[in-house]
Amino acid sequence: MGIRPFTDVLRDMRFGETLDELGEEFNKLVQAVENTGRAGEMTLQIKLKPSTAGAIELTDLVKVKLPAPQKGTSLFFATPEGNLVRNDPRQKEIPGLKEVESNSKPLKDVAHG
């Protein structure tokens, strides 16, 4: 007898449930990578141990690390006292600035001849 392909063993593990779980988790991973544009990871861990009946017991664990969506950032400025504030404390404020109302008239169409 030659070497049995690993995929055949994988197909038989937990009566096919391991392979089904791998397929479902892999699909979720592909979608998350596509949606976020970031990397993800999937690991299949298989432990083997001898059983008392002369067989080998296999235990599997599927781990998936989905990519986290990128979050926005916030910019703050440090004060000399060590506090964080939104406005740059080194920047002087310009007094007297106010919003001006627009009194402009609608533009007219001019035909070019």
Rosetta blueprint (number, residue, H / E / L):
1 M L
2 G L
3 I L
4 R L
5 P L
6 F H
7 T H
8 D H
9 V H
10 L H
11 R H
12 D H
13 M H
14 R H
15 F H
16 G H
17 E H
18 T H
19 L H
20 D H
21 E H
22 L H
23 G H
24 E H
25 E H
26 F H
27 N H
28 K H
29 L H
30 V H
31 Q H
32 A H
33 V H
34 E H
35 N H
36 T H
37 G L
38 R L
39 A L
40 G L
41 E E
42 M E
43 T E
44 L E
45 Q E
46 I E
47 K E
48 L E
49 K E
50 P E
51 S L
52 T L
53 A L
54 G L
55 A L
56 I E
57 E E
58 L E
59 T E
60 D E
61 L E
62 V E
63 K E
64 V E
65 K E
66 L L
67 P L
68 A L
69 P L
70 Q L
71 K L
72 G L
73 T L
74 S L
75 L L
76 F L
77 F E
78 A E
79 T L
80 P L
81 E L
82 G L
83 N L
84 L E
85 V E
86 R L
87 N L
88 D L
89 P L
90 R L
91 Q L
92 K L
93 E L
94 I L
95 P L
96 G L
97 L L
98 K L
99 E L
100 V L
101 E L
102 S L
103 N L
104 S L
105 K L
106 P L
107 L L
108 K L
109 D L
110 V L
111 A L
112 H L
113 G L
